[in-house]
Amino acid sequence: MMYILLNYAYIRDAFVLLPTTVGFTMFCAMIIGFDLPKNPFQKSGRDIKNSINLVMILFSVWLFVPGLPAMAGLLPSPPELEFEDGQYNVETTSYEYPMPENVSSIQGDYEADVVFSVYISKPVNYQYQMPLAIILHGFASPQYESYIDWVEEMSSRGVVVAYIQYPSDVMPPGYDNYTLLEQYGMSNHPFHLPRAVAINAALDFMVTKLPDNTNTDNLLVGGHSLGAGYAFLALDWALDRGWANESLFVDLESPYARPVQDHLQPDLSRLPSNFIAHVAITEDDMSVNDCFGVYHQKLLGEDALFIEIPSDRYGFPRLVASHYLQATETHDTLADWGFYRRVALQSNWLVANTLNEDITAQGLKEILVGSPELTNMGVWSDGKSVEELRVFHDAINHESYDHCKKWEGP
């Protein structure tokens, strides 16, 4: 029962060999401890014990038999992504930023060991102008190592990346007596207020550490989970400074809520004409409701593409699109196809714009806005196509997300 509940709430059939291992272990334990079950239709003095033994053995067989084809190597394997690697080695330096006193005074103990910093990653020996990417992490996951693959994929292609750490564990006034409301892609968490102050401080500090050849006219702002919601804060901050007037990419991955507070609303009337956005959700995300992303796409407008990264359990290993697909710790084949391939294309598009390679930039844009080349996810080793990315240009008005018009959380 515990496995069934865990599988429903979290595992999502991702680990096909887990029930096989559990079942085989249980089978061996029952045989060793109770011997082979006797014929249940023959009367004996141990009917109850024999019946329990038989039921447990049958249950263990039910658990491990489905995984035998995977153990025997009989299931098709997923496709390996063949994509050109970045040309440059990456150099990363972290800089602790001064945390505002009105934030540090209300921080909790959970992140006491974190030195909140701005990480600047850049390609080594790169002499040209570099576009800038600003990346924000998910809730309570400030470790740079959790997003290093994302950052280095971009920097290896000629992008300077600023990875912004902000505190999750803060206790502002009212933190313990508010009623949470999630609606229209926003939430009324009081925690947004000190986090926004910290993010602004980090961004202001970031400016002093950027390489001289950083070109802020070409910008990407992205984030994962809560960091995707806070990407709107970073975007508004950048637009206030006149950045991103040549090209802009917004990448929101498995996004959670943005702040509802009036003074934290972004002014998106300043978006440049050369603008693309990806709002990507994962099919088996058990942490964040899809409707946040639906409303983020609506806010960003017609140049934002809403993307569903599907799960595909056809072969082995199974491809399960979880909330943590973008984290380095869960970097697998599905992440390569559904996430890192897009990161590479986004980076190449920004670099092409920065270097005034207009033909290259236009070709990449045609891919990024939802072409078959983007949605294709390869084929299993037996020739069957992997489930493709599902794209929506107006998700809020699609029947699949009609429920979001009335959705409220939690």
Secondary structure, DSSP 8 states (H G I E B T S, - for coil): -HHHHHIIIIITT--THHHHHHHHHHHHHHHHHH-S---TTS--TTHHHHHHHHHHHHHHHHHHGGGHHHHTT-S-----------SS-EEEEEEE----HHHHTTB-STTTT---EEEEEEETT--S-EEEEEEE--TT---GGGGHHHHHHHHTTT-EEEEE---S-B--TTTTS----EETTEE--TTHHHHHHHHHHHHHHHHTTS-TTEEEEEEEEEEETHHHHHHHHHHHHHHHTT--SSEEEEEEES---EE--GGG---GGG--SSEEEEEEEETT-SSS-HHHHHHHHHHH-TTEEEEEE--B-SSSS-B---TTTTSGGG--HHHIIIIIHHHHHHHHHHHHHHTT-HHHHHHHHHHHTT-HHHH---B-TTS-B----EEESSGGGSGGGGGGGT--B-
